[in-house]
Each structure stands twice: as structure tokens, then as C-alpha cells.
Amino acid sequence: MSKETWQDFFAHNLGKLIGTAVGLLLGWMIIEYGLFKTLFVVILVIAGYLLGKQADEGEEPGSLFYRIFKR
């Protein structure tokens, strides 16, 4: 049996750990605040992530909205 350090454990199981933490957080939020308030928060987090990603990539603010509502 090999000795595995905590760093190795986290490196090999990071996706599982993050997924478990997110699932636990979402489950708690749904129980505590209700489905619709939780969905609202999730939508705002996703929008914030997308806007931050655009800023990191050097795109103009709002270009995501132009692509979505271009029609």
C-alpha cells in the first residue's frame, strides 16, 4: 500500500470534492430558501462568471448579450 499525501488526494479527486461541495451547498440552499430563490442565485453566479470570463479574455463588456440577443 502506498502512502498518499493530502496533496495527492486533492489533486486526484478535485472534481469529486468540488462537485460534492456544490451539491451540498445547493441542497442546503433549496431546503433553506426554496427552489426559485436558489435558481435566481445560481443564474446570477453564472452571469457573473461569464462576465468575468469576458473581462479576463479582453472582450468588450456586453458582447455576450449582443451574441445572445443578436436576432
C-alpha positions in Angstrom: 0.0 0.0 0.0 1.5 3.4 -1.0 1.4 6.4 1.2 -0.7 9.1 -0.4 -0.3 12.6 0.8 -3.2 15.0 1.2 -2.0 17.0 -1.8 -2.1 13.8 -4.0 -5.5 13.0 -2.7 -6.8 16.5 -3.5 -5.1 16.5 -6.9 -6.6 13.2 -8.0 -10.1 13.9 -6.6 -10.6 17.7 -7.0 -13.6 17.4 -9.3 -15.3 15.0 -7.0 -14.7 17.2 -4.0 -15.9 20.4 -5.7 -19.0 18.6 -7.1 -19.8 17.3 -3.6 -19.4 20.7 -2.1 -21.5 22.4 -4.7 -24.2 19.7 -4.4 -24.3 20.1 -0.6 -24.5 23.9 -0.9 -27.3 23.8 -3.5 -29.2 21.2 -1.5 -29.0 23.3 1.7 -30.0 26.5 -0.2 -33.0 24.7 -1.7 -34.1 23.5 1.7 -33.4 26.8 3.4 -34.6 29.3 0.8 -36.7 27.5 -1.7 -36.2 26.4 -5.3 -36.9 29.7 -7.1 -34.6 31.8 -4.8 -31.9 29.3 -5.2 -32.3 29.2 -9.0 -32.1 33.0 -9.0 -28.8 33.0 -7.1 -27.4 30.3 -9.4 -28.4 32.3 -12.5 -26.6 35.4 -11.0 -23.5 33.4 -10.3 -23.4 32.0 -13.8 -23.9 35.5 -15.3 -21.1 36.8 -13.0 -18.8 34.0 -14.1 -19.5 34.7 -17.8 -18.9 38.4 -17.4 -15.7 37.9 -15.5 -14.5 35.4 -18.1 -15.1 38.0 -20.8 -13.2 40.6 -18.9 -10.3 38.2 -18.5 -10.2 37.4 -22.2 -10.2 41.1 -23.1 -13.7 41.1 -24.8 -15.9 44.2 -24.6 -18.4 44.3 -21.8 -21.8 43.3 -23.2 -20.6 41.4 -26.2 -22.1 38.3 -24.7 -25.5 39.9 -24.7 -25.1 41.0 -28.3 -24.3 37.4 -29.3 -27.3 36.1 -27.3 -29.9 38.7 -28.5 -28.4 39.2 -31.9 -31.6 38.1 -33.7 
